[in-house]
Amino acid sequence: METPILHFHPLSSCCQKVLIAAHVLDVPMDARLLNLGDPVERAAFRALWPLGKMPLLVEQGRPIGETSIIIEHLQRHHAADGPRLIPQDPAQALEVRFWDRVCDLYVMTPMQALTAALLQPASDAGGAATAAARATLLNSYALLDRQVDGRRWLAGEAFTLADCAAAPALFYAVAYVPVPDAHAALSAYVARLMAHTAVAAVIDAARPWFKHFPGRAGLARRYYDPDA
């Protein structure tokens, strides 16, 4: 079978979600660094994928977008007999997909809103949108803290699609809004996530790019040291 092509950038949380899954599933990919800041490269990518969003998987000439769909495609077609990120049991699979959506919509999305605010001119940054994003993150932290209390991973004892979504979303989100001390279960879960072999490998590969992350001041020194 032809090796699938992944158009990605190591700094992107969405791309990291897919990269973590590929590590766990042990799926080889032809990973191609995408620079959307280059007009020629951006135009070529939009010709392939008009939405212009990464990551994008290309399988035998067919573009496959959206992180959760990409991961499920890899699970079904490249790792069917190996580790599973989406359980075979329908009820368990639904639970995993639910927490995947929670992480994408209520952790990653407000985190990206805070990133976008920092990229705006100083006169446009902040305001109600930023306050709303921070409030959403705090509400999400409370929900996740309750969910992981007594669980090793987000949907149970197995590392799943939900954890692939949670890892990059939380990695960047806590740089903006630290987990409150009251949410000890969530703090412990974040520590387990960052220590997971696949997560650690993907985060490590992104280190050279953290200097471009707008919220880098909030990253732990072990990930980004401005004086190094």
Secondary structure, DSSP 8 states (H G I E B T S, - for coil): ----EEEE-TT-HHHHHHHHHHHHHT---EEEE--TTSHHHHHHHHHH-TT--S-EEEETTEEEESHHHHHHHHHHHH-TTS--SS-SSHHHHHHHHHHHHHHIIIIIHHHHHHHHHHTS-TTTSSHHHHHHHHHHHHHHHHHHHHHHTT-SBTTBSS--HHHHHHHHHHHHHHHHS---TT-HHHHHHHHHHHHSHHHHHHHHHHGGGGGG-TTGGGS-TTT--TT-
